[in-house]
């Protein structure tokens, strides 16, 4: 079986996911997934597509992730893995879509506007 290549994004994090048949080994930036995503919540986010599709331990995943924070990176990885699983088996799309794993979260940081302190914060108004 060849390698399935997909992309996942969240905020400014970009994850390139390479999925192939194997024993369930997941590497993120040449490190084991447990060493990269240290908390149980983040590990659950990464493994969520496999748990929903009952394919935990059937695929080897190699991930390159860049940008953003650890939570955004974990969610970008989750989207990339979901897209790769759907590419292999289109029947998984309904399972993953029901839990919202096939949608790219469009929320990003709003840019700072000129003449203001932050994106929306204004300087104190003085009436007199």
N, C-alpha and C positions, 0 to 999 in steps of 0.2 A: 504494500500500500504506500502511496506517495504521501508527502507532507502537505497538510492543508494550512494555508497562510491567510490569516485575517487580521483586522485592525479594530481596536477598541479605543474609544476616547471618553474622557470625563474631565470637565473644566480644562486645565492645561496639560493634563496627563495623556500620553499616547502610549498604547501597549500594542506591540506586534506579537501575535500569537502563532506559533508553529505547532500544529497538532498532528500526531502520528500514532499508529497502533503501538501498544507497548504494555508496560507493567504498572503504569500509574505514577511515574516519576515526573515531578513538576519542578522546573528550574526557572528562576527569575533572575535576570542579569548575571548568569553563571553562578548563582547561589541557590541552595535548596530553599524551597518556598517557606519552610518553617523558620529559616534564618533571616529571610527578607521581610515577611509579614509576621511579626512576633506575637501579636495578640490573637486570641481565639476568634474574635469578631471578624477580623480581616481575613483569617484563614477560612472561616465559614463563607464569606463573600466570594472568595476565589473558588471554593469547592461547590458552591450552590448549583451551578448548571449541571455538574456531574451527579449531584444528589437527586435533583428533580428528574433527570433522564435515566437514572439507575445505571450509569456508566462509570461509576467511581472505580478507579484502578484498572481501566481498560485502555487508557490512552497515555502516552508520554507527551508532555507539554513543555516546550521551550519558549520562554517569554522574554522579550526585550521591552522594558518600560522606562519612560523618560518624562520628566516634567511633573509639576504638581506636588501634592503631599501624598502621604501613604494611603489615606482613605480614597482620594481620587484615583490613585494608581490601582488600588484593589478593585474599584468599580470599573475602571477601564479594562483591566484583565478579565473581569467577569463578563463584560460585554463581548470582548474578543473571543473568549472560550465559547460563549453561547452562539456566536455567529459561525464559529468553526464546526460546532456540533450540528447546526442546522444545515451547513454545507454538506456534511457527510450523510445526514439522514433528515430529509425535509419534514418527517412526521414529528420531530422534536419541536418544531416551531410553535405549535399550539400549546404545548406544555410550558415552554419558556416564556411565551408571550403573555400567558395568563398571570405569571408572577412579575411581569414587567421587565424581563431581562433582555428583551430584543429591542428596547427603545433607548436611543442615545439621549441622556439627560442634557438638555441644552443650556442649563443655568451656568452662567459664567460671571466673573467679577465685572461689575460695571466700571467703565473707565472714568478717570478723574476729569472733571470739566474745568476749563480755564476760568479764573476769577472766583473759584470756590476752594474751600479747604480740602474736601474729598469729592466723591461723585455727586452726592446730594446735599451735604452739609454746607450751610452758608455762614458767612460772618455775622456776628451779632448785629441786630438791627437797632439803631438808636433813633427814636422818634424826634427827640429834641437835642 
